[in-house]
Each structure stands twice: as C-alpha cells, then as structure tokens.
Amino acid sequence: MTWDPTFFYDTYPRLEPAFAARLDESLGPRDPSVLLQVVRELGLPPDSRVVDVGCGEGAHAVRLATHFGFRVLGIDPVQRHLDLARAARRDLVPDIASRLAFERGTATHVPAVDASLDLVWCRDVMVHVERPDDAFAEFARVLRPGGHVVAFQAVATDLLGADEADWLFDVMGVVPTSADPRVIDDAIARSGLEVVDTIDLSTEWGEWSQEQDGDGGRALLHLARLLRDPGRYRAEFGDAAYDVMLGDCRWQVYRTMGKLGARIDVLRRR
Ligand SMILES: C[S@@+](CC[C@H](N)C(=O)[O-])C[C@H]1O[C@@H](n2cnc3c(N)ncnc32)[C@H](O)[C@@H]1O
C-alpha cells in the first residue's frame, strides 16, 4: 500500500470515529469456561475417572469434581502446588473432597494403570513439557478405549519474534519446541489418539479478560513501568522476581495481541 495524503488527512479522519466505535463492540470472545463446555459435550457420567495433569493448586480439579461429579486425581511435579491443593481440599464439603486426590506426577509419568481413565484434562501445561510425544503417548496409555483428552495450551505464532521468544520462554520455563503448534500436531499424530476437534482460540481469552476486568491493559501498564524504571523494582524485589514479573506481563500482553495463540485439543483413544 502506498501512503496517500488525501486518504490519510481527509478520508480517514471522517471514518475514524465510526471505526473506533465499531471496535468498541465486543466480538464475543470465548472465555475459559469453554473448556468445561467441551467436557460437558463429552457426556461423561458422574464418577468418571479423571486425571488433571499439571493441576497446580487444584482449582480446576475441584471444578471438575463439583460441576460433573467426577473422581479427579490432580497430579503435579511441584510439592508446593500439591500442598496447597490438599489444603484447599480440606475446606471442601465431604462429598466433593472425597472425589479428589492429589499426587506427585508429570505429563510423562501419570500414576495410573493402563486403560484406567475416562478423561485426561491438561490445562496450560504442555509448553513446560520437554517431550510432548511422550506426554501424549502417556495419555493414550492411561485412557480406556473411547476415553478422551481435553488439552489447552498456548502456542507461539508467526508474530512472535525470535528474540522475544528466546527471552520469554527462558524466563517462563517454556520449552520452545513445545510451544510450536507443528510439534504438538506431530506429537498427537504419533500418539495414535484420534483428533476429535482442534479449537483455535487465537486472542479470545486475552480479549475476554480485558473486556471483563481490564487485566490485559493493566499488564500493559505494568510492563511500561517495569521497562521505564527497572532499578526501582529490582532493588525492592530482586532481579529474579523482576524478570518473572516482566515475563508474566509480556505473556499477558502477547496473548492479547496475538504473538501467543491458544488451542484446545480434544482427542479420543480409539
Ligand atoms: C501454568 S500452570 C497451570 C496450572 C493449572 N493446570 C491451571 O490451568 O491453572 C503450569 C503447571 O504445570 C506444572 N508442570 C510443569 N511441568 C510439568 C510436567 N512436566 N508435567 C506436569 N505438570 C507440569 C507446574 O507445576 C504448574 O502447576
């Protein structure tokens, strides 16, 4: 496109207010509850056996037990996460608490016998896994025939520069190849799991979060402050905390502007 002064200074200014007003209208982004909707559509009965791989502090395991009456094993390699998840479980009503257990495990070592589970839930974890091939093969091992995987993960897009990716992934503990959608596609294909659906969420969760509570814009403001006066924050919180906060703010901004995308993979063991 060649720059056209008549368009730029005459035509465009007449359009601009209406254009901006149109952009103020929501495109109706899906929110994180879309994952629960995906599970609902699987039609699994109460008491179905589920593993939450990389359960963190257990919030989603609790949701799966509460919404669907599943029996959920949350696994995570980080002891602090397991301690917090177990502490939160103690505060739940007995019927829900009895459906939950938390154990140490990883995406490549799920503490479950072969063909014993109805659903593998893996939310926001695969980018941290060194070998997604081994993880999807492990999911196939523990699922009964007809059992499903519902996996959500961030992926790098073509908008993410190589230098941006190098710095961000290093600070956030992301294995660069595991954020490559082609690597994930290959790992899934090699696992033998059938692809039921691949949902491209693009920037939707970032848009939704900004529309809800302005979190994306807040991360952008925090990013500007971190970059303008690093010494202030490094002195108070230390270099390592500064880097993680910078990484987290960049992550949120990048996911809203599409340098990071997101996908849900719904898979089925044949
Ligand atoms: C971004 S958090 C997501 C936590 C939770 N799934 C959620 O969606 O809120 C990533 C989690 O993955 C866990 N994790 C890291 N490497 C893992 C691995 N190889 N296998 C399983 N979990 C892993 C971390 O300990 C952390 O709890």
The ligand as an SDF file (V2000), in Angstrom:
LIG
                    3D

 27 29  0  0  0  0  0  0  0  0999 V2000
    0.6420  -22.5140   34.1810 C   0  0  0  0  0  0  0  0  0  0  0  0
    0.4580  -23.7060   35.4340 S   0  0  0  0  0  0  0  0  0  0  0  0
   -1.1600  -24.3300   35.0850 C   0  0  0  0  0  0  0  0  0  0  0  0
   -1.8310  -24.8950   36.3080 C   0  0  0  0  0  0  0  0  0  0  0  0
   -3.2650  -25.3920   36.0620 C   0  0  0  0  0  0  0  0  0  0  0  0
   -3.3000  -26.5090   35.1570 N   0  0  0  0  0  0  0  0  0  0  0  0
   -4.1250  -24.2730   35.5290 C   0  0  0  0  0  0  0  0  0  0  0  0
   -4.5580  -24.3470   34.3740 O   0  0  0  0  0  0  0  0  0  0  0  0
   -4.3600  -23.3050   36.2470 O   0  0  0  0  0  0  0  0  0  0  0  0
    1.5250  -24.9920   34.8820 C   0  0  0  0  0  0  0  0  0  0  0  0
    1.5220  -26.1970   35.8190 C   0  0  0  0  0  0  0  0  0  0  0  0
    2.2050  -27.2750   35.1810 O   0  0  0  0  0  0  0  0  0  0  0  0
    3.0200  -27.9110   36.1250 C   0  0  0  0  0  0  0  0  0  0  0  0
    4.0610  -28.6470   35.3740 N   0  0  0  0  0  0  0  0  0  0  0  0
    5.2490  -28.1960   34.9410 C   0  0  0  0  0  0  0  0  0  0  0  0
    5.8890  -29.1620   34.2750 N   0  0  0  0  0  0  0  0  0  0  0  0
    5.0670  -30.2330   34.2470 C   0  0  0  0  0  0  0  0  0  0  0  0
    5.1650  -31.5530   33.7000 C   0  0  0  0  0  0  0  0  0  0  0  0
    6.2420  -31.9470   33.0180 N   0  0  0  0  0  0  0  0  0  0  0  0
    4.1460  -32.3850   33.8870 N   0  0  0  0  0  0  0  0  0  0  0  0
    3.0440  -31.9960   34.5560 C   0  0  0  0  0  0  0  0  0  0  0  0
    2.9010  -30.7710   35.1110 N   0  0  0  0  0  0  0  0  0  0  0  0
    3.9020  -29.8990   34.9410 C   0  0  0  0  0  0  0  0  0  0  0  0
    3.5100  -26.8000   37.0130 C   0  0  0  0  0  0  0  0  0  0  0  0
    3.9620  -27.2600   38.2630 O   0  0  0  0  0  0  0  0  0  0  0  0
    2.2500  -25.9540   37.1240 C   0  0  0  0  0  0  0  0  0  0  0  0
    1.4410  -26.3730   38.1890 O   0  0  0  0  0  0  0  0  0  0  0  0
  1  2  1  0
  2  3  1  0
  2 10  1  0
  3  4  1  0
  4  5  1  0
  5  6  1  0
  5  7  1  0
  7  8  2  0
  7  9  1  0
 10 11  1  0
 11 12  1  0
 11 26  1  0
 12 13  1  0
 13 14  1  0
 13 24  1  0
 14 15  1  0
 14 23  1  0
 15 16  2  0
 16 17  1  0
 17 18  1  0
 17 23  2  0
 18 19  1  0
 18 20  2  0
 20 21  1  0
 21 22  2  0
 22 23  1  0
 24 25  1  0
 24 26  1  0
 26 27  1  0
M  CHG  2   2   1   9  -1
M  END
$$$$
